[in-house]
Amino acid sequence: MGVRGLETYLERNNKDACYKVDIKEIILKYREETGQSPKIVIDGMSVLNHLYNKKLPWISGGQLKEFYEVVREFITAFLNIGAELISFFDGPPAASKRNVWIKRRLDTLTDIYGLFDDLLAGVSPIQIQNERKNCIPPNAGCVIMHIFHIYGCKVYKTVLECDEEISKFALKNNCLAILAQDSDFVIYEGAKYYWSMKNFDLESMTTLNYDRIKLANSLRIPPQHLALVASLMGNDVVPYELLLPFKKNLLRNISSRPYVDFSSCIERVSDYVRRLPVGPAIYNYLPQIAKEVFCDENKAKLLYDSLNSYDLHSENADFYKSGNDNWDEVLKLVKDNHINGFGSACIYGIVYEQRYWCSTGLEDFRINDLPPAQQVLRKLRQHLYGILLYEKPLPSNKLFHEVKELVMTGPNSLDNDVIVSAIPPQVGHPGLKALWNDKDRSIDNIRWSLVGDAVNISPTLIYRLPPHLIVPSLSVSYLLKQGLVVSKWEIDAILSSAIVLRELSADNLKSLPLKIPDTRSIRLQTIFTRTYSIVITLLHACGNPLPFDNVVATNYQDGKLFLLKYMDAKNGCSISKLCEYKVNHIETFNLITDFIAAAS
């Protein structure tokens, strides 16, 4: 999240360091002067958040086919003027950020409860969209990474903090600009330009540039001191609240306001650090600074960690080795796939840390008509763990590998990890290297056997399904076998929306009205789409027996369409009407319902 208040300060109070730029003009000038394509580094999650939130309704549960077109337009706008795009996406959360992660998940839950209360009170969905913090739909991340891959853009998933890895890459590879929305990028060295995603306009190809050098000049400090200023203003490492007494003390002679004014404060903090040395010598002063700032020399470690987080010249830790040659090869394979943007981000966390995280979705745990999505999906995750950890040597005192889960299932669910046992597959497992690397399609039978074992369905039944509808079919079957209590018409709604989606264009979907019949429809859709996510991850873990074009959720997930089908089905519409009276859709519907019955 960066330095709290810095972005607003730059935009409102420091116009020298924050100014509008013409991206097309800068790129064309760079190509003319160098004869090379400029490298633009993209913070993928920032692009996802701002493109989706600007263009599409998130409360409906995922307009992924429309989102595909939005992202495609974004990418081609840069490619058409000769830029090279490199995108970075977050890996699993860092253990050191656990408390921050938990706080944000709980804050999101509070906001979601408010959203459901608004709906029950009759507030329009559009008003809720505009007034409440957005909640990015499940599987949108898979969609945006898939599109970057399709257009030949390099995709990375991070092992460390995303902003740190982006800045290191930009510095090392002489990148022209970073396009993102995190004020830490003003503190890092990184690229020549830091462009604001929040203020990015696709039509005019303009945005705001946050200028690191001009910020430092305006504060009358060397740029190297920005890291210390950020640390003393409050960032992701040094809590803002911990610094309040220090800030109020700095401002006591110039302000009687009951709050800390950012503009005055950053100037006084800059005055404070100006007397300190630049470079490695600053570390010798940290105990004294900690004593003056926190009245506690022991807090020097906090300042050290914060300064170190901005140091792009430090070396990353060497590749971890377990001492078991085969497992070390698996670890390297998993890391390579993760770094190069293949597979679900959670796979790295499961294999390397035996930890699984999952954030807050559109669920209301105050109502018990539906189970928490992460609770009903636990058994499927256990099978996933069994596949991924199959080759890892077991500790002598354990019968099964254990994974620590931190998943949102209610207000108190993040107080402690839940430790769950992996369920080893009951069918042959040739090892992840064979599953992921073997190009011989004969191994697909083994891949499907592992998938079938995890969802308790015979592969011969799965083979009968249309490839692009395997994910939703397996998901619905799994949920029903786990005892999800739903009406038949609710299943009819989710299946018919998935089936008819393929023949609808993004423009068709855009013209659909946003209608929310009740909160249950949204909460139920969350369970379905979260299940899609785990089934997609299961397919990745088993070596991708399906081409990803058939796996990606644009094939079967559309929020507005589902909500309309939900209303129609609830009102007693026939299967024929739900399937748009098209024979091919009705036949597919019957095929999938027969599959679900046979698999039960």
GUNURO-560730 format. One line per field, with one value per residue (C-alpha): residue number from 1; residue in one letter; chain; z negated, x, y negated. Coordinates in steps of 0.05 Angstrom, whole numbers. Layout:
BEGIN
num = [NUM_...]
residu = [a_...]
chaine = [A_...]
w = [Z_...]
u = [X_...]
v = [Y_...]
END
This chain:
BEGIN
num = [1_2_3_4_5_6_7_8_9_10_11_12_13_14_15_16_17_18_19_20_21_22_23_24_25_26_27_28_29_30_31_32_33_34_35_36_37_38_39_40_41_42_43_44_45_46_47_48_49_50_51_52_53_54_55_56_57_58_59_60_61_62_63_64_65_66_67_68_69_70_71_72_73_74_75_76_77_78_79_80_81_82_83_84_85_86_87_88_89_90_91_92_93_94_95_96_97_98_99_100_101_102_103_104_105_106_107_108_109_110_111_112_113_114_115_116_117_118_119_120_121_122_123_124_125_126_127_128_129_130_131_132_133_134_135_136_137_138_139_140_141_142_143_144_145_146_147_148_149_150_151_152_153_154_155_156_157_158_159_160_161_162_163_164_165_166_167_168_169_170_171_172_173_174_175_176_177_178_179_180_181_182_183_184_185_186_187_188_189_190_191_192_193_194_195_196_197_198_199_200_201_202_203_204_205_206_207_208_209_210_211_212_213_214_215_216_217_218_219_220_221_222_223_224_225_226_227_228_229_230_231_232_233_234_235_236_237_238_239_240_241_242_243_244_245_246_247_248_249_250_251_252_253_254_255_256_257_258_259_260_261_262_263_264_265_266_267_268_269_270_271_272_273_274_275_276_277_278_279_280_281_282_283_284_285_286_287_288_289_290_291_292_293_294_295_296_297_298_299_300_301_302_303_304_305_306_307_308_309_310_311_312_313_314_315_316_317_318_319_320_321_322_323_324_325_326_327_328_329_330_331_332_333_334_335_336_337_338_339_340_341_342_343_344_345_346_347_348_349_350_351_352_353_354_355_356_357_358_359_360_361_362_363_364_365_366_367_368_369_370_371_372_373_374_375_376_377_378_379_380_381_382_383_384_385_386_387_388_389_390_391_392_393_394_395_396_397_398_399_400_401_402_403_404_405_406_407_408_409_410_411_412_413_414_415_416_417_418_419_420_421_422_423_424_425_426_427_428_429_430_431_432_433_434_435_436_437_438_439_440_441_442_443_444_445_446_447_448_449_450_451_452_453_454_455_456_457_458_459_460_461_462_463_464_465_466_467_468_469_470_471_472_473_474_475_476_477_478_479_480_481_482_483_484_485_486_487_488_489_490_491_492_493_494_495_496_497_498_499_500_501_502_503_504_505_506_507_508_509_510_511_512_513_514_515_516_517_518_519_520_521_522_523_524_525_526_527_528_529_530_531_532_533_534_535_536_537_538_539_540_541_542_543_544_545_546_547_548_549_550_551_552_553_554_555_556_557_558_559_560_561_562_563_564_565_566_567_568_569_570_571_572_573_574_575_576_577_578_579_580_581_582_583_584_585_586_587_588_589_590_591_592_593_594_595_596_597_598_599_600]
residu = [m_g_v_r_g_l_e_t_y_l_e_r_n_n_k_d_a_c_y_k_v_d_i_k_e_i_i_l_k_y_r_e_e_t_g_q_s_p_k_i_v_i_d_g_m_s_v_l_n_h_l_y_n_k_k_l_p_w_i_s_g_g_q_l_k_e_f_y_e_v_v_r_e_f_i_t_a_f_l_n_i_g_a_e_l_i_s_f_f_d_g_p_p_a_a_s_k_r_n_v_w_i_k_r_r_l_d_t_l_t_d_i_y_g_l_f_d_d_l_l_a_g_v_s_p_i_q_i_q_n_e_r_k_n_c_i_p_p_n_a_g_c_v_i_m_h_i_f_h_i_y_g_c_k_v_y_k_t_v_l_e_c_d_e_e_i_s_k_f_a_l_k_n_n_c_l_a_i_l_a_q_d_s_d_f_v_i_y_e_g_a_k_y_y_w_s_m_k_n_f_d_l_e_s_m_t_t_l_n_y_d_r_i_k_l_a_n_s_l_r_i_p_p_q_h_l_a_l_v_a_s_l_m_g_n_d_v_v_p_y_e_l_l_l_p_f_k_k_n_l_l_r_n_i_s_s_r_p_y_v_d_f_s_s_c_i_e_r_v_s_d_y_v_r_r_l_p_v_g_p_a_i_y_n_y_l_p_q_i_a_k_e_v_f_c_d_e_n_k_a_k_l_l_y_d_s_l_n_s_y_d_l_h_s_e_n_a_d_f_y_k_s_g_n_d_n_w_d_e_v_l_k_l_v_k_d_n_h_i_n_g_f_g_s_a_c_i_y_g_i_v_y_e_q_r_y_w_c_s_t_g_l_e_d_f_r_i_n_d_l_p_p_a_q_q_v_l_r_k_l_r_q_h_l_y_g_i_l_l_y_e_k_p_l_p_s_n_k_l_f_h_e_v_k_e_l_v_m_t_g_p_n_s_l_d_n_d_v_i_v_s_a_i_p_p_q_v_g_h_p_g_l_k_a_l_w_n_d_k_d_r_s_i_d_n_i_r_w_s_l_v_g_d_a_v_n_i_s_p_t_l_i_y_r_l_p_p_h_l_i_v_p_s_l_s_v_s_y_l_l_k_q_g_l_v_v_s_k_w_e_i_d_a_i_l_s_s_a_i_v_l_r_e_l_s_a_d_n_l_k_s_l_p_l_k_i_p_d_t_r_s_i_r_l_q_t_i_f_t_r_t_y_s_i_v_i_t_l_l_h_a_c_g_n_p_l_p_f_d_n_v_v_a_t_n_y_q_d_g_k_l_f_l_l_k_y_m_d_a_k_n_g_c_s_i_s_k_l_c_e_y_k_v_n_h_i_e_t_f_n_l_i_t_d_f_i_a_a_a_s]
chaine = [A_A_A_A_A_A_A_A_A_A_A_A_A_A_A_A_A_A_A_A_A_A_A_A_A_A_A_A_A_A_A_A_A_A_A_A_A_A_A_A_A_A_A_A_A_A_A_A_A_A_A_A_A_A_A_A_A_A_A_A_A_A_A_A_A_A_A_A_A_A_A_A_A_A_A_A_A_A_A_A_A_A_A_A_A_A_A_A_A_A_A_A_A_A_A_A_A_A_A_A_A_A_A_A_A_A_A_A_A_A_A_A_A_A_A_A_A_A_A_A_A_A_A_A_A_A_A_A_A_A_A_A_A_A_A_A_A_A_A_A_A_A_A_A_A_A_A_A_A_A_A_A_A_A_A_A_A_A_A_A_A_A_A_A_A_A_A_A_A_A_A_A_A_A_A_A_A_A_A_A_A_A_A_A_A_A_A_A_A_A_A_A_A_A_A_A_A_A_A_A_A_A_A_A_A_A_A_A_A_A_A_A_A_A_A_A_A_A_A_A_A_A_A_A_A_A_A_A_A_A_A_A_A_A_A_A_A_A_A_A_A_A_A_A_A_A_A_A_A_A_A_A_A_A_A_A_A_A_A_A_A_A_A_A_A_A_A_A_A_A_A_A_A_A_A_A_A_A_A_A_A_A_A_A_A_A_A_A_A_A_A_A_A_A_A_A_A_A_A_A_A_A_A_A_A_A_A_A_A_A_A_A_A_A_A_A_A_A_A_A_A_A_A_A_A_A_A_A_A_A_A_A_A_A_A_A_A_A_A_A_A_A_A_A_A_A_A_A_A_A_A_A_A_A_A_A_A_A_A_A_A_A_A_A_A_A_A_A_A_A_A_A_A_A_A_A_A_A_A_A_A_A_A_A_A_A_A_A_A_A_A_A_A_A_A_A_A_A_A_A_A_A_A_A_A_A_A_A_A_A_A_A_A_A_A_A_A_A_A_A_A_A_A_A_A_A_A_A_A_A_A_A_A_A_A_A_A_A_A_A_A_A_A_A_A_A_A_A_A_A_A_A_A_A_A_A_A_A_A_A_A_A_A_A_A_A_A_A_A_A_A_A_A_A_A_A_A_A_A_A_A_A_A_A_A_A_A_A_A_A_A_A_A_A_A_A_A_A_A_A_A_A_A_A_A_A_A_A_A_A_A_A_A_A_A_A_A_A_A_A_A_A_A_A_A_A_A_A_A_A_A_A_A_A_A_A_A_A_A_A_A_A_A_A_A_A_A_A_A_A_A_A_A_A_A_A_A_A_A_A_A_A_A_A_A_A_A_A_A_A_A_A_A_A_A_A_A_A_A_A_A_A_A_A_A_A_A_A_A_A_A_A_A_A_A_A_A_A_A_A]
w = [0_-8_-48_-74_-48_0_63_42_21_89_128_86_56_99_172_189_171_199_269_330_384_455_455_531_541_490_521_593_573_537_599_644_599_583_639_586_558_489_432_391_327_306_235_257_196_200_273_256_200_237_306_276_227_279_333_302_245_192_148_200_190_251_321_345_419_420_378_430_482_435_421_494_513_458_482_556_542_517_568_626_608_601_526_494_435_376_323_250_206_132_105_38_-19_-57_-128_-154_-129_-163_-211_-156_-111_-166_-182_-109_-103_-164_-139_-73_-111_-148_-81_-50_-109_-95_-22_-39_-89_-34_14_-38_-51_23_43_118_141_181_120_80_136_134_58_32_38_97_89_150_173_168_229_257_243_285_342_343_339_395_440_427_446_510_533_521_460_407_344_276_209_149_92_53_47_114_113_94_151_201_180_182_251_276_249_274_344_356_362_384_337_284_290_221_161_99_69_52_125_113_60_99_153_207_275_302_298_248_282_244_262_224_270_334_392_448_501_494_469_413_338_280_269_197_200_148_161_160_96_63_90_63_-6_0_-13_30_64_22_-40_-14_-44_-114_-104_-83_-144_-191_-157_-163_-112_-107_-155_-206_-231_-222_-292_-323_-294_-316_-381_-342_-289_-338_-374_-309_-295_-365_-351_-283_-289_-340_-297_-331_-269_-235_-171_-119_-83_-145_-173_-113_-111_-185_-177_-119_-162_-214_-165_-128_-182_-176_-131_-64_-46_-90_-146_-163_-193_-249_-270_-273_-349_-362_-313_-345_-413_-389_-348_-390_-457_-448_-418_-407_-351_-310_-279_-253_-219_-192_-161_-130_-99_-75_-41_5_20_91_91_38_63_57_17_56_79_19_18_-24_-19_22_95_125_81_96_170_156_116_173_224_181_171_245_265_212_230_304_292_302_256_195_146_87_114_95_24_15_40_10_-55_-65_-74_-39_-43_-16_-23_-34_17_24_-34_-94_-153_-195_-154_-158_-97_-59_-85_-80_-11_-40_-89_-36_8_-46_-25_47_23_-18_46_81_25_32_105_96_35_57_68_8_-45_-106_-176_-216_-265_-212_-172_-125_-104_-138_-109_-150_-124_-136_-102_-113_-140_-190_-234_-280_-228_-219_-293_-283_-227_-214_-204_-154_-129_-56_-26_18_85_89_161_194_188_234_199_214_263_307_299_316_367_405_474_492_490_467_397_401_377_313_306_312_263_211_226_221_155_125_143_136_208_259_316_366_345_350_421_444_424_471_456_442_390_351_296_279_286_238_191_186_179_122_85_88_62_5_-16_9_-3_60_100_167_200_171_205_269_265_257_311_362_352_364_426_463_447_504_558_527_545_497_527_516_443_434_454_400_341_272_230_162_140_68_29_32_108_97_39_78_138_93_73_146_171_112_130_202_175_138_197_242_192_190_266_261_208_250_310_350_385_417_460_418_471_446_373_368_334_392_419_363_312_321_262_294_337_277_237_295_302_227_229_288_257_190_227_258_328_367_384_456_440_395_453_501_537_573_586_577_510_486_507_470_408_409_419_358_313_333_316_247_234_255_214_150]
u = [0_60_65_-3_-21_38_-3_-54_1_35_-30_-55_6_67_51_125_132_64_45_6_44_28_49_46_90_142_144_150_205_242_239_262_322_344_317_291_224_215_201_140_132_60_36_-15_-61_-62_-82_-134_-165_-168_-189_-243_-269_-271_-306_-347_-394_-360_-421_-451_-396_-352_-361_-300_-315_-324_-262_-223_-240_-221_-153_-142_-154_-106_-50_-58_-58_14_36_10_58_117_122_143_99_124_72_82_29_29_50_25_27_93_90_119_56_8_-22_-31_-62_-111_-131_-147_-188_-229_-238_-263_-312_-340_-350_-383_-432_-449_-460_-510_-545_-551_-582_-632_-649_-665_-603_-591_-532_-504_-502_-468_-418_-400_-398_-366_-296_-293_-284_-250_-288_-256_-216_-205_-131_-127_-162_-115_-52_-79_-89_-18_8_-34_-5_66_78_125_87_120_92_130_164_180_139_111_132_202_209_179_228_288_269_258_326_364_333_334_258_227_167_128_52_21_-13_30_66_126_145_161_211_245_296_264_247_254_178_126_58_-7_-55_-111_-106_-91_-137_-137_-168_-118_-60_-46_-36_0_74_99_170_219_275_231_198_266_286_223_237_310_338_379_336_371_338_267_269_281_228_178_198_185_119_93_91_77_134_131_59_31_1_68_95_40_74_137_99_58_122_152_90_77_105_72_3_-52_-94_-118_-96_-29_-26_13_43_71_92_132_169_187_208_251_283_297_331_370_423_435_487_469_486_507_529_456_450_498_450_387_390_395_339_296_308_287_228_200_235_260_327_301_257_320_306_239_274_328_275_239_302_324_257_274_344_343_417_412_417_359_368_396_349_325_350_317_372_329_351_283_245_296_282_208_219_258_205_150_189_206_134_111_161_144_70_44_-6_-43_-4_-25_14_80_56_31_94_146_113_57_11_-53_-84_-151_-182_-252_-307_-379_-406_-449_-430_-487_-534_-527_-568_-503_-437_-374_-343_-274_-304_-341_-279_-232_-235_-220_-160_-136_-135_-97_-46_-38_-21_28_64_63_138_160_193_149_174_184_129_76_29_8_35_1_-17_-32_-93_-112_-179_-239_-298_-324_-303_-259_-232_-166_-147_-106_-83_-125_-79_-106_-78_-63_-102_-54_-82_-109_-88_-19_22_83_111_102_161_126_57_81_136_117_91_67_-9_-13_0_-65_-101_-59_-73_-148_-144_-114_-168_-223_-194_-194_-267_-290_-313_-294_-252_-295_-353_-310_-289_-362_-366_-355_-283_-300_-353_-312_-294_-365_-391_-339_-351_-427_-419_-368_-411_-473_-434_-409_-481_-491_-565_-593_-657_-658_-675_-612_-570_-610_-591_-516_-513_-556_-516_-451_-478_-508_-448_-405_-451_-456_-407_-378_-425_-485_-465_-452_-524_-553_-583_-553_-608_-598_-658_-633_-569_-570_-559_-494_-472_-487_-449_-389_-389_-393_-338_-292_-301_-282_-217_-198_-216_-173_-116_-127_-121_-56_-29_-46_-7_-61_-97_-140_-114_-121_-167_-219_-203_-204_-267_-289_-320_-371_-371_-413_-445_-501_-521_-525_-567_-617_-621_-629_-690_-719_-708_-737_-799_-809_-781_-772_-704_-718_-726_-665_-626_-651_-695_-633_-629_-553_-558_-615_-575_-514_-556_-584_-514_-487_-547_-539_-465_-480_-532_-483_-426_-467]
v = [0_-46_-110_-131_-200_-209_-201_-253_-300_-295_-305_-364_-398_-383_-396_-399_-325_-304_-324_-301_-263_-239_-166_-159_-220_-195_-125_-150_-199_-143_-98_-155_-171_-99_-56_-8_12_-17_32_14_54_65_79_132_128_52_56_109_67_2_28_73_21_-35_6_62_80_123_134_181_232_226_198_236_239_163_156_197_144_87_117_134_60_39_85_69_-6_2_54_11_-46_0_12_77_96_137_153_174_207_221_288_313_262_256_285_220_184_232_180_128_181_203_131_117_181_162_91_120_165_105_69_131_136_63_80_135_89_37_87_110_36_27_-13_-6_38_-20_-65_-9_-1_-75_-83_-20_9_56_131_161_223_292_316_246_254_317_281_221_265_309_248_222_291_292_226_248_204_230_249_257_278_253_291_227_163_145_72_92_143_94_40_87_111_40_17_77_76_1_-3_-68_-67_-31_-34_-20_-52_-46_-105_-61_-67_-140_-118_-62_-77_-34_-65_-135_-146_-122_-128_-128_-72_-107_-167_-129_-146_-95_-139_-197_-153_-203_-197_-230_-219_-217_-243_-215_-264_-325_-301_-296_-364_-396_-367_-390_-320_-272_-219_-165_-195_-183_-113_-141_-194_-139_-98_-157_-175_-104_-48_27_41_-15_-24_-94_-94_-80_-144_-191_-216_-232_-270_-310_-328_-353_-395_-422_-491_-502_-472_-468_-421_-356_-317_-308_-349_-309_-368_-400_-333_-308_-375_-369_-296_-317_-371_-316_-268_-322_-324_-249_-215_-184_-112_-53_-99_-113_-43_-62_-117_-74_-60_-135_-150_-96_-127_-196_-172_-115_-127_-56_-36_34_7_-2_66_40_-18_29_75_15_-14_54_64_5_29_56_74_129_200_248_312_372_427_467_539_593_645_693_690_708_660_605_615_609_545_515_535_504_440_434_443_394_340_346_336_406_438_412_369_412_473_440_426_497_530_483_463_514_455_434_364_342_273_247_257_234_276_261_305_275_320_396_418_429_455_412_425_441_491_531_531_557_630_612_572_631_673_616_616_692_685_627_655_728_732_692_736_743_725_789_770_755_800_744_677_618_550_488_453_381_372_329_369_318_259_301_349_312_314_377_423_485_545_595_661_673_731_773_795_866_873_874_810_806_744_670_669_721_690_620_633_696_675_745_739_812_786_748_811_808_734_745_803_756_703_756_782_713_699_772_779_831_801_838_793_730_747_740_667_608_587_514_535_586_536_515_587_615_556_566_641_632_582_626_686_643_632_561_548_515_518_552_486_455_509_498_424_435_488_451_387_425_460_400_355_381_354_285_230_180_128_174_182_107_92_138_101_107_138_170_211_223_230_306_303_265_309_373_348_335_408_430_383_400_473_457_428_491_536_493_500_576_579_540_586_647_621_585_642_588_530_467_437_487_476_400_374_330_394_403_346_284_250_210_269_315_266_259_335_340_294_332_400_377_353_422_413_476_507_490_416_416_445_391_443_468_543_547_512_557_619_594_579_650_678_642_658_732_727_697_752_807_777_772]
END
